[in-house]
Amino acid sequence: MADTDILIVGAGIGGLTAALALRHFGFRPRVIEQAPALVEVGAGIQISPNGFHVLTALGLGAALDAVSLRATAVRLRDYRHGSDVAVLDLARYGSPLGYRFFHRADLLHVLANACDAQGIPITTDCALTHIKTDRGVIETSQGDMRADVILGADGIHSKTRSFILGHTTPAPFTGQVAWRALVPNRIDHPNQAWVHMAPKRHIVTYPLRGGTMLNVVMVQEQSDWSRDGWHLHDDASVVQKTFGDFGGPVADVIADIDEVHKWGLFRHPVAPTWARGKVVMLGDAAHPTLPFMAQGAVQAIEDAWALAASLAKSHDVASAFAAYQSLRLPRVRRVIATASGNAWKYHLSFPPVRFAAHLGLRGMSKLMPATMVRQFDWIYNYDITTSV
């Protein structure tokens, strides 16, 4: 199947990783992207060791070392004074991969440069408008295109998903709204993720770009709906009022916010079928996840390797797609279920329950710190490059 013509829709993290993984296995993919250019967008992103297994296998380790920070711990903190509730030491996931913090644009830049170095064409300002047939013909803003495989890495509002499933139903609102911002690191925030837990709210902070800036994600439970998407601007005064009772160092972080984006959190179902004819999908197109395990991009990275390896080992596209879905579906369902169940742990509001839970976390953190971290081994120690 080395001569298989593969067209990837979407030049995000999943799409570009898929292009590199396919090239690694001897294919010659090409990529189309609806944006007019691959520009600096987004904010922080966490890549855990299970994602780094793939990126290292693709030869990107040194380039990614140069633009990432290695996390040393996750600290769960009470919102009132910033005191620790529990500390998860990430040394368990140390050399050579580690748990990393990136600015999303820096990670995309490394991936795009690697594609360029390997002769993988990326056509920008080329939007998928319609999939004409499951035999691999699509309509784009630059005309019709044909390929032996159409790979949809086109995100949460995927046209590929709509084509494969034949219909999509509106995703239910979770009752949670999130904001994201970037601020200067004026508090000497170490290379750790801090989760500041409050009744019905939490804030996550971690450093980026050599520790010069902080990524800030703020989540609140609320009943009114907010649009599903990353690009809705909001007024900084809204979050400064909403989270104004947070104390300790994060209070200075909140005060420094001057630009903020808002999005609603929706529970999109995992697609029961990931392929139709010559059309297949990965990442958020197939299985959007809530951001409470930082696994959205990482699961797309795992998908990329799994699909490329399945195509390389199969005699036809249909059997490759079947092997890919069979391998990935149970794992992504488990990861997504874990992420979906995580928010309530940060948002405990009934005082006796909150007190008891935090007391238990403090005790485990002091008496059984390894056990606290070991619960995530099934996610972080997984290596897709040895599983297919």
N, C-alpha and C positions, 0 to 999 in steps of 0.2 A: 504493500500500500504506500510505498515511499513516494510515488508520483501523485498521490491524492492531493487535489487542489482544495485548500482549506481557507475559508474567508471568515475572519473574526470580526464581529460587530461589537465595537467598544474598546477604547484604548485606556481603560482604567487599570487598576492593579491586577484584577483577574484576567482581563483580556491580554495585557502585555506579558504576564507570567505564562499564560497559555501559549502565546506566540513563541516564547523562548523555550518552553518545555517541548513543544512540537518540533522546533528546530533541533533541539537536543536529540530527539529520537529520529532525526533524518528527514522530517517533512519541511516543506517550504511554504509556510503560511503567509498570509497578508492580512492587514488590519485596516478597518475603516472606523472613523471617529466623527461624530456629528459636530463637535466643537471646532471652531475655526483654527485653533492652534492648541498645542499641549502647553497650557500656561499654568502658573502657580495658583492652585485652588485648594480649598479645604483647610484642615488644621492638623491636629495631632492624630497619630495612629500608633497602636501598639501591635507589635509582631512577636508572638510567642515562639518558643523553640520548634514547635511542630510546623510552623510556617518556614522557619529558617532552615529546616532540613532540605526543603525544596530549593530555596534561594541559594543555599550553599552548593547543592548538587548542580545548579546551573552556572556555577563559577562566579557568583556575585558577592561572595563573602567580604573580600577586601574593600570593594566599592561601597558596600553597605556599612561596613565598620566606620568608614570616614564620615558618614552623615547621620549616624544614630548614636543614641546613648544607651548603655546597658543598665537595665534596672537592677537595683539591689534588693528592693523590698516593696511590699504593698502594706501600707499602714491604714488600718481602720480607725477613724478618729471621731470622737464626740464633737458635735458642731458648736457647743457653747464656748468652750475654751481651747479647742484643738488638742485635747489630751488623748493619748493613745487608748484605744480599746483592745486592739490586737495587732500584732505584727507578723506578716508572712514573709519569711526570709527566702528570697529567690536564689540564694546561692546553690540550692539544689539543682537549678537549671542554669548552671554556670558554663564553663568552658566546654566546647568551643562555640556553642551557639548563643546561649543566653536569651534573655527576654529584653526586647529593645523598644525604645521610643523613637519615633520619626515624625518629622513634618511630612505630611502626605505628599507634598510636591517634591520633596527630596527623594523619596522612595520612587515615585513615578519617573523622576529624572534619570535615576540609575537604570530603571527598567527600559526606558525609551532609548538611552544611549547604548545599552546592550543590544537592543533590537537593531539599531542603526549599524552597529559594528558587525552584526551577523547578516546584514543585508535583508532584513525583514521590512518590507515597505509598509508605511503607515500613511494612509490618505486621510487628511483632516477635511473639515467642512463637508462631510459626506454622511448624511443622515439616512438611516433605514426608514423608508416610508411604508413599505408593504412587502410581505413575503407572498410571492405569487403562487408558489407551488411547493409541496414537500419534496420535490425533485431537485431543489437547490437553486431556484431562480428568485432573486429579490429585486425590488425596485428601490432605488436610492435617489437622493437629491442630485446625484451626478449620473443618473441613468441606470439601466438594468445591469445587474451583475449575476454571474452564474459561478457555482463552485460545486465540487463533489461533497463538501461538508460546509454548512453554514453554522458557525458557532456563535451563539448569542451570549455575549458578556455585557449586556446592555442594561444591567442594573434593575432597580426595584420597580421601575415603570416599563418593564421590558415588553417590546413588541414581539420578541421571540416567544416569550411565555404565553402571550395571548394566542399566538398562532398554534403552538404545540397543544395547549389545553383546549382550544376552541372557544373558550370563554374565560372570563375572570370575574369573580365576585368582589365587591368592595371589602377591604380588610377592616375588621373592627378596631375602633380606637381603644387603646389600653387604659385611657384615663390618665396618661402621663405625657407631659410636654418637656422637651429638652431645649437648652440653649448652649451654644458653644462660642468661645471667644479665645483670643490670644492676647497675652499681656506680657510686659517685661518681667523678668524674674528678679524682683526687688527684695525678695524675702530669703534669698539664698536657699531655695528649695533644692534638696538633694535629688539624686537620681532614683527617685522612688515615686510610686503612685500613691497619692493620699486620697482616701475616700472619707469625706466628711459627712457623717450620718445624722439626719435630723428627722423628726416626725414628718412623714409624707414628703420628704425632700432629701436630696443628697447632692454633693458636689465632688467631682473627681478632678484632681490637678496632677500634672506631671510636667517635667521640663523637656525642652526641645532645643535643637541647634546649639549644641555645646553648652547648654544650660543658660542661655541668654534670654529665653522666653519660656512662658508657661502655657500649656494647653489647659483650658478650663471647660468642663462640661457640667452643666447644672440641670437637675431633673426635679420636677415637681408634679405631684398628683393634682389633677384638676378635672372637673367634669366637662368643661366646654371644649369643643373640638378645635384643633389647630391643623393646618394643612400638612399633608404628608410630603416632606421634601426638606432639602438642606439649605435652601437659599432664601428663606424669608427673613428679611431684616427686622430687628426689633430695637426698641429704645433701651439703651443701657440702664436708664433709670428704673426700668421695670424689674430687671434682675437685682439691681441694688436695693430695691424695696423688698422684693420677694425673699431675698437671702440676707437681708440687712441684720438679722439677729445672729448670724454666724460670727463666732469669735475666734481668737487666736490669729495665727498668721494669715489665714484665708480671708480675714476681714480686709486686709490691705490689698489682697488680690482682687476681691470684688470691687473695691473702690477704684482700682486701676482700669476697669473695663470701660472702653469707650465705643467699641463696635461689637455687636452681638448678632448672631443668627439663631433663629428659632425653628423648631420642627416638632410635629406631633409624632408620637410613637404608636405605630399600628402593628397589630399581630397578623402578619401575612402568613398564610399556610404554606408548608413545604409542598411543592408541586408533586403530585403522585406519579407523574410521567415527565421525563426530562428530554425526550427526543420524539421526533415525528419525521419519518422518512430520512432525509439528509440533514435535518435541522436538529440541533442539540443546544443545550444551555448549561451555564455554570454560574456559581456565585449567587448574588442577590436575585438574579433572574429566576433561579430555581428554588432558592431557599433563603429568603430574607430573614434576618435575625435581629432581635433587640440588642442594644449595645452593652449589656450587663455582664458579658464575659470577654469583651474585646476580641471576638472571633469572626466577625463578618468577613473582613479581608482575608484572614488566615484560612478560613474554610474555602474561599475562592482559590487561594493559592494551592491548597491540597487538591481541589477539583482539577486544577490545570494539569498537575502532574498525572493524576489518575486517568484523565481523559487521553492525554498524549500517550501514556504507556499502554492503555487499552487499545488505542488505534494501532500502535506499533506491534502489538502481540496478536492482533486479530486478522482474519482473512477477508473480512468485509465490514462495512460500516455498521450494519445492524447489530452484529454480534459484539462489536466494540462498544457501541452505545449501551447495550444490555449489560455488559461486564462493568462498565463505568458506573451506571446507576446502581447496580447490585452492590458494588463496593462502597459507594458513598452514601446512599440513602440512610442506612441505619445509623451511621456516625453523625451525620448532620442533624438528624432528628434528635439524637441524644444531646448534642451540643446546644441546639436551639431550645430544647426543653429546660436545660440547666440555666441558660441565660434568662429565659422567661420567668423562671422561678426565683431569680436572684434579687430582684428589686425590692421585694417586700422585706428582705433581711436588712436593707439599709433604711427603710422607711417606718420602722416600728413606732407607733404613736401612743399606745396605751401604756401609761407609765410603769405599772408593775411588770408587764411583759417586756418592755424595753429594758428596764433595770435588770431583770433576770437574764435576758439574752446577752446583754453587755457584760454582766458579771461572769457568765459562762465562757464568753469569748476571751475575757481577760485571763481566766484560769487556764484555759486550753493553751493560750499563747505563751504563758509562763511555764506550764508544767509539761505540755506536749507540743512544742513548737513544730516538730517534724510532722506530726500527725495533721496539723493545720494545713500544711502545704501539700502533703502527700495526697490529699483528696483530689488534687488537680492533675495527678500524674497521668491519668487516662487521656487527658487532653494534651498536655504539654510534652509528654514523652513519646507521643505517637509519631511514627515516621512513615509517611505515605510512600517514600521512595523505596522502602523495603517491603511494602505491602502489596505491590502490584507488579 
